[in-house]
């Protein structure tokens, strides 16, 4: 699934998959259409919240897949991801909300 934020021109593609070694773990992967740094992500599922803080100097290269998180025995089908980062091309901060449904 791909999500586009019109204000920032950031496109986030996401997918989920089973972990190769432990099938009870669901992994969430993402890629961006621009080079980004200072990335942090808030993950929400029902009343649960997880915050992913990355190395603020790391550069996430456009069109590369990155592992965001893995969760064991997930029970939720509706997820919300809030990406906050810095677009290196426009030198602006962005905030992009992604609603993700596991079918």
Rosetta blueprint (number, residue, H / E / L):
1 X L
2 X E
3 X E
4 X E
5 X E
6 X L
7 X L
8 X L
9 X L
10 X E
11 X E
12 X E
13 X E
14 X E
15 X E
16 X E
17 X E
18 X E
19 X L
20 X L
21 X L
22 X L
23 X L
24 X L
25 X E
26 X E
27 X E
28 X E
29 X E
30 X E
31 X E
32 X E
33 X L
34 X L
35 X L
36 X E
37 X E
38 X E
39 X E
40 X E
41 X E
42 X E
43 X E
44 X E
45 X E
46 X L
47 X L
48 X E
49 X E
50 X E
51 X E
52 X E
53 X E
54 X L
55 X L
56 X L
57 X L
58 X L
59 X L
60 X E
61 X L
62 X L
63 X L
64 X L
65 X L
66 X E
67 X E
68 X E
69 X E
70 X E
71 X E
72 X E
73 X L
74 X L
75 X L
76 X L
77 X L
78 X E
79 X E
80 X E
81 X E
82 X E
83 X E
84 X E
85 X E
86 X E
87 X E
88 X L
89 X L
90 X L
91 X L
92 X E
93 X E
94 X E
95 X E
96 X E
97 X E
98 X E
99 X E
100 X E
101 X E
102 X L
103 X L
